[in-house]
């Protein structure tokens, strides 16, 4: 969890720097995963990057969306309340 928070803080700092450089050309829609100009990644782009990473790492074939189901299954198997799981998804 700490590693994730550290990475998100670093990412947010980089986004703020991009926003300052781009001024009025920055699309400040509040997306975390976006291009340097703030415009959001389109879902096929994310899926393609994920597919390439899975192949490069020689992992079993899995779709990006399958991570959602894996996350829910792991939480439920740890006894997390289904309402909480539902809210997280």
C-alpha positions in Angstrom: 0.0 0.0 0.0 2.8 2.4 0.9 4.5 1.8 -2.5 1.3 2.5 -4.3 0.8 5.8 -2.4 4.3 6.8 -3.1 3.9 6.1 -6.8 0.6 8.0 -6.9 2.2 11.0 -5.2 5.1 11.0 -7.7 2.6 10.7 -10.6 0.5 13.6 -9.3 3.6 15.8 -9.0 4.4 15.0 -12.6 0.9 15.8 -13.7 1.0 19.2 -11.9 4.3 20.0 -13.7 2.7 19.1 -17.1 -0.3 21.2 -16.2 1.9 24.2 -15.4 3.9 23.7 -18.7 0.7 23.4 -20.8 -1.3 26.3 -19.2 -4.6 26.6 -21.0 -3.9 23.6 -23.3 -4.1 21.2 -20.4 -7.4 19.3 -20.2 -7.9 19.3 -16.4 -10.7 16.7 -16.1 -9.2 15.0 -13.0 -8.1 11.8 -14.6 -5.2 9.9 -13.0 -4.3 7.9 -16.2 -4.0 10.5 -18.9 -1.6 11.9 -21.5 0.8 14.7 -20.7 -1.9 17.2 -21.8 -4.5 15.8 -19.4 -6.6 14.1 -22.0 -7.7 10.6 -20.8 -6.4 7.4 -22.2 -9.0 5.6 -24.3 -9.9 2.1 -23.0 -8.5 0.3 -26.0 -5.1 2.0 -25.4 -5.0 0.7 -21.8 -6.1 -2.8 -22.9 -3.4 -2.9 -25.6 -0.6 -1.8 -23.2 -1.8 -4.4 -20.7 -1.9 -7.1 -23.3 1.7 -6.3 -24.4 2.9 -6.3 -20.8 1.3 -9.7 -20.1 2.9 -11.2 -23.2 6.3 -9.6 -22.5 6.3 -11.0 -19.0 5.1 -14.4 -20.3 2.1 -14.4 -18.0 -1.0 -16.5 -18.7 -3.4 -14.6 -21.0 -5.7 -12.4 -19.1 -7.7 -9.4 -20.1 -7.4 -6.0 -18.3 -11.0 -6.3 -17.2 -10.3 -9.6 -15.6 -8.3 -7.7 -12.9 -11.6 -6.3 -11.6 -13.0 -9.9 -11.1 -9.7 -11.0 -9.5 -9.7 -8.1 -7.1 -13.3 -8.8 -6.0 -12.6 -12.5 -5.6 -9.5 -11.8 -3.5 -11.4 -9.4 -1.2 -14.3 -11.7 -0.7 -12.0 -14.6 0.1 -10.4 -12.5 2.8 -13.8 -11.9 4.3 -14.3 -8.3 3.2 -18.0 -7.3 3.4 -19.7 -7.7 0.0 -21.0 -4.1 0.3 -17.5 -2.8 0.6 -16.3 -4.9 -2.3 -19.2 -3.5 -4.4 -18.4 0.1 -3.5 -14.7 -0.5 -4.4 -15.6 -1.9 -7.8 
